[in-house]
Amino acid sequence: MSDRITAAETLVAAPPAAGSPHVDAGDAGYSKDLKSRHINMIAIGGAIGTGLFLGAGGRLAGAGPSLAIAYAVCGVFAFFVVRALGELVLYRPSSGAFVSYAREFMGEKGAFAAGWLYFLNWATTAVADITAAATYAHFWGMFSDIPQWILALIALAVVLTANLISVKYFGEMEFWFAIIKVGALVAFMLIGIFLVVTQHPVDGHTPGFSTITDSGGIFPVGMLPMLLVIQGVVFAYASVELCGVAAGETKSPEKIMPKAINSIMWRVGLFYVGSVVLLALLLPYTSYSGDESPFVTVMDKLGIPGAAGVMNLVVLTAALSSLNSGLYSTGRILRSMALSGSAPKFTGRMNKGQVPYGGILLTAGFGVLGVGLNYVMPGEAFEIVLNFASIGILGTWGMIMLCSLLFWHRSRDGRVTRPSYRLPWAPYTQIVTLAFLATVVFLMWWGGGVGRTTVMCLPLIAAALVGGWFVVRRRVNDLAREREDA
């Protein structure tokens, strides 16, 4: 099999989906090796990532127990986004996911913007993940003397190698990564509940509601800090859309996707909100910090031999899992863009394992820049990239909801047929979600610091998108004419 697939060859190989007039150039050439258990665990893994395992520590220290409210609110909107994407997937499964839907409903300009915003999301998230992995590794004495940037480079190299083998291997890795993450969180929550019920002291504190009330209540530093950490909480949900991308490489998405997406809501409530509440009950919010996973902090304070090390290994797994997912999804998205002319040609190439290695390598290349960031400013690397990743996430979610809204309008005109699995309360759900996303951008600016600097970079991001479109538009139009003539 050749490692290059042209747009024309792809279109011949990819018949239109039933009920959809649109054919995406990037949908052919993939194996359909992802099974139900893979998709379900990918959905779980997407809802449990670095933002919870590492980010919750600093957020708890900054906002106190009110962080649980922020997780709950953001979780509801994350569910709306993935439910909207799920409806589009059931309408027409595509490995290009929302980029493919943006192309159908908003034209090539919309697809270009959606794809590169998603790339911004995952390119910066990759930096956050390797930074988190290096931070976790420093927990063990054997790695404490190794510079953070070297550990970050090792993490990137290991995950990149694994991601290039095949989608089946990726699915298996994510399956077991998710099993480890869920198992660890369940174990932690059982231990936490036992400690609260038995009033067993943790670092001299008696677990329970008194831990919250004696430390200033739910809003110990006021409501404003809770609002300001919302952009960081949004980052925690960054991978929920991953199951929509993976749907293009499974044989029966109409059977698998609804169940996987519907289960996200209770997972959010149980794992995110539940674990943050338990963390607040076990120790005062001032006991946590952004330099260490809050779960590791609790285990360390308990003094159980080896417990903190085991939990640290789990959160290291979570960071590597997130990095693995980012390389996977951007590879598929960039290939969809490349075959329509919106991304560099080499990102459309596939290897013998039917893996779009060009896009994966491009994302990994930005990860290497992240290694350099870890070298220059190891202390601020995570916070800087988290803010830029949040902009990418907000842009991606916004594009998904815009596609969903346009899809709803076309269904009203009779041009498309909505599947039975639908986003409830449309179009109001899309409008409210878009308003929420705009509010988060405002809060980032209002909070000052790195967040305000990031928002002030939005005109530069917009200018880059506009400039990039003028660079590629001729090639995009040429390929579009080729497809029409084929």
N, C-alpha and C positions, 0 to 999 in steps of 0.2 A: 504493500500500500504506500502510495506517495505521501510525503509529509506536507504536501501542498494541495489545497482544494480550491479551485477557482470559483468565483460567484456563479458562473454559467453552469459548471458541473453540479454545484450544490442545488441550483434551482431545478435541474432535471431530476435530481434524486429526491427532492422534497415536494410531495404532492400537497395541495392545499388541505388544511384541516377542515373537517366537516362543519358546515355552517359558517365558515370564515372565508372571505374573498382574499385575505392577505396571506402571502407566502413570505416567510423570513429566510433570507439567504443563509443565516447561521444555524439553522435547525438540523441540517443533514450532516451525516458523518459521525454522529455520536452513537455509542453503544447504549442499550437500554438495560444496564446492569444493576441499577439501583432498585432494591426491593422495598416492600412495605416497612420492614423493620428498620431499614436504612433511613427512609424518609421520616418516619416517626421519631427516630433518635436524632436525626439532623435537626428536626423542629425543636426538640428538647434542647439540644446543644446550642442552637441559635438563641434560645431564650435564657441560657445560663452561660455567661461569658466573663471576660476579664473585668468588665465594668462592675460586676457584683463582687467577684473574688478579691480584686485589688482596690477598685475605686470606692467601694462602700466604706472602707476604713477612713479615708480622708473626708468623705461626705458626712459620715456620722460625727466625726470630730468637729465639722463645721456647722452642721445644722441640728445635731442631736436626734432624738427619736422621731422627730417630724419627717425624717428621711423616708420612713415607711409610707407616709402619705404621698410623698413625691413619687415613690415607686409605684404605688397603686394608681395614681392619676396617669402617669406616663404609660403604665401597662395597659390601661383601657384604650388609649389612643394607638399604642403599638398593635393591639388586637384588631382595631378598626383597619389599620393599614394592611396587615397581613390577610385579613378577611377580604378586603377589596382586591388584593393581589390574587387571592384564591379564586374569586369569581372570574377574574380575567384568565387565570390558568385553566379553569374548567371550560371557559369559552374557547380557548386555543392554547394548549400547552406549548411552551417555547423555552429553549435554553437561553434565549436572549431576554426572557422575562419582561420586565417593565420597559426595557429599551425597545424591544420588539413591539410592545403595545404603544409606546410613545410614537414609534415610526408609523404605526397604523392610524392612530387617532390625531397625532399632532404633526406628522410629516417628519422629514429627515432632520430639520432643525431641532425639533423636540427630542428626537432620538439621540442626536449629538450631545445636547445639553444633559439629558438624563444619564447617558453612559459615562460622560466625563465627570459628572458630579458623583456618580457611584464609584468611579475610579479614585477620585479625591478621598472619598470616605474610606475605602479599603487600603489605599496606599498609605494614608496616615494611620489607620487602625493597625496596619502591619507594623508600623514603627512602635505604636503603643504596646502591641503584643510582645514584640521582641524585647522592649524595655521592661515590661512586666516580668517576662521570663528571666531576664538577667537579674532583676531585683529579687525575685524568688530564690534564684540560685545562690545569691549572697547570704541567704539564711544559714546555709551550711558552712561550717568552718573551712572545709576543703576548697571552697570556691571564693572565700572572702577576700583573698589576696589577688584574685584575677580581675583585671579591669572590666568594668561593666560592658564596654563596647565589644570586648572579645567574646563574652558570654552571649551577647546579643547576636553577634555574627554566627556563632555556633548554632544557636537556636534557629536562625534563618536558614542555614545550610541544611540542617537535618530535615526540617519541614518541607523545604523546596524539593529536596531529593525524593521524599515520599510522595509528594503531590504529582510528580511528573510520570509516575508509573502507569496508573490506570484509574478510571472512575470507580471501578469495583474496589480497588485498594483504598481509595479515598473514603468510600462508603463504609468499609469495614473499620478503618481508623476512626472515623467520626462516630460510628456505632459504639465502639469500646471507649472512646473518649467520653461520650455522653453517659455511658453506664457508670464510669468512674466518677464523673461529676455528680450525677444524681445520687449514686450510692453514698458518696461522701456527704452530700448535703442532708440526705435522709438520716445518716448516722449522727451528724452534728445536731440536727434538730431533735432527735430522740434523746441525745445526751443533754441538750439544753433544756428540754422539757423536764427531764428527770431532775436536773439541778434546781429548776424553778419550783417543782412540786415538793422536793425534799428539803428545800432551803439550804442546800449544801453551799458553804462559803466558796467564793471565787475571788482569790487575791484579797481576802479580808472583807469582801462585800457580800451581803446576803442577797441572792437573786430574788427578783420579784418586782412588783410595781413601785416599791419603795426606792428601788434603784433609779427609777425615772423621776419620781416626785421629789426625792432628796437632791436631785441634780438639776432642778429648775423646771421640771415638767416636760411636756411634749415639745414645747417651743422654748428651750432654755435660753436661746439667744435671739428670740423673736421669730416672726414669720418670714421676714425678708430673706434670711439665709436659706430657708427651705426653697423659696422661689428661685434663688440664685443658683442652687445646685441642680436645678431641673435639667439644664443642658448636659450636665455630667450623667444624670440618670438616663436621659435619652440615649447617650452613648452605650449604656448598659444593655439596651435593647437592639443594638445595631445589627444583629444577625437574624432577626426574626423573619426577614424576607428571603433568607437563604433557601428555605424549602420550596419557594416559588421558582427559583433558578434550577434547583435539582429536579423539579417535575419534568423537565425536558428530557431527562435521562432515565425515566422510569416507564414501564410498559402500561400501567393502568392508573394514570393520575386521577381520573374521575372517581375511582374507588378509594384511593389512598389519601389524596389531599384534604378532603373535608374533615376526616377524622383527625389528621395531624394538626390542622389549623385550629379546629375547635378545642383541642386539648391545651392549646397555648394559654388560654385564659386562666384555667385553674392552676397551671404550672406557675404562671406569674404570681398569682395570689399565694400559692403555697411556698414556693422557693424564694421569691424576692421579698415580698411583704412579710411573710412568716419568719424568714431568717433574720431580717433586719429588726423585727420586733423582739425576737429572742436575744439578739446581740445587745439590744438596749436594756433588756431585763437582766442580763447576766452581769454587765459591767457598766459603770457610768460612761457616758459618751466621751468624756475627756480621756478615757483609757485607750482610745483608738487613735490611729494616725494613718496618714497616707503612705508611710514608708513600709507598712507591713499589712498583709491580709488580716482583716478583723477576725477571721476564723482561726488563723494561726495565733493571734493575740490571746484569744480565749483559751485555746489548748495549752499555750505556753503558761498562762496564769494558773491553770489547773495543776500543773506540775506532773502530769502523767508522762512517764518516760517514753519518748519516741512519738507521742501523739502529735505534737506540733510539727515534727518532721514529716510525718505521714500526711497531715493536712497541707503542708507546704508543697509536698509532691503532687497532691491533687490539684492545687491551684496553679502549679506549674503546667500540669496537663491541660488545664482550662485555657491557659494562654496559648499553648501550642495548638490546641484545637481551634481556637479563634483564628490564629494565623493560617492554619490549614484551610479553613473555610473561606477566608478572604482570598487566598491564592486561587482556590477552586472557582469561586463565583466571578472574580474579575477576569479570569481566563475565558469563561463562557461569554460574558458580556462584551469583552473586547473583540472576540472573534465575530460576534454578531455585527459589531460596528465595522470591523475591518472589511468584511465581505460586502458591506454597503458603501465603503469608501470613507467612513468617518474616523477610522483609526489606522495607524501604520499597518502596511501590508503584512509585515512579519507576525503581527498578533493574530492573524487568521490561520496560521500554520498549525497543523496537527501532527503528532507523532504516530508511530505504529500502534500505540496503546489507545488511540482515539482521544488523546488529551491535547487541548489547544495550548501547546507549550509556549507559544510566542507571547500571549497575553500574561501568562503566569510569570514568565521571566521579566516582563516589563514591570509588573507589580513588585517582584522580588528586587528589581533594581532600585526602586524607591526605598525598599527596606534597607538596602545597603546605605542609602543616604541617612536613614535612621540610625544605622550603626555609627555614622559620623557624628550625628547629633548626640548620641550617648557618649561619645568621646569628648565633645566640646562642652556640653552642659548636662551631665548625668542627673543632676538633681531636678532640673526643670523639664526634661525631655518628655515625660509622660503627660504632664499638664498641658504643654504646648501642643502636642499632636492630638490630644484628646479634644481640644477646642476646634481644631481644623477638621477632625473627623466628625465632630458634631455638626458642623456646617454641611459636610457631605451627606450625612445621614438625613438632616432636615431637608436638604434639596432632593434626595432620593425619595423620601416619604412624600414630599410635596408632589413630585412627578407621578408617583403611583396614584395618589388621590385625584390628581388632575386627569389622568388616564381613565380612572374609574368614573369620574364625573362626565367626561366626554362619551364614554361607553354607555352610560345611563341615558344621556341625551340621544344618542344614536338609536338606542333601543326604543325610545319614545317615538322616534320617527319611523320605526319599523325597518331600519337598515340592518340591524343585528338583533339577535335573540339572546336574552340573558339566560344563563343556565339556572337550574332550580336552586343551586347553591349560590346565595346572594349576600351582598353586604346589606344588613338591615337598615331601615330608615333612610335610604337614599332618596334625594340627594343631600339631605340635611347632615348626614354623617360626614360626607366629604367636606362640606363647607365648614362645619365646626372643627374638624381635624385640621384643615388648612389654617383656620384662625388660630388654633392652638400652636401650630408650628411657627406662625408669624410672631406669636407672643413669646415663644422661647427665644427667638432671635433678638427680640427687644430686651428680654431679661439678660441675655448675654452682654448686650451693650450697656445696659443699666448697671450691671454689676462691676463694671470697670475692669482694670487689670488686663490679663491675657485675653479674657472674653471680649472686652471692648476692642482690643487691638485686632482680634480675629474678625469681628463684625466690620470693622473699618477696612478690612482687606476685601470685603465683598465686591466693591467696585473693580478691584484688580482681578478677582475671579471672573466677574462678568465680562470684563474687557478681554481676558484670556479666552473665554468661550466664544466671544464674538470674533476675535482675531483668528482663532482656530477654525471657526466655521468658514471664514473667507479663504483660508488656506486650502481647505479640503472640498469646498462646494463644487468645484469643477469636476473633480474625480467622482464625487457622489452623484452628480447629474449624469455623467457619462455612464456609470454603472447602472443607473436607473433606466437609461435608454436601452442599454444592452438587455436588461431584464424584460423590457417591454417588447423588444424585437425577438426575444428567444421563443 
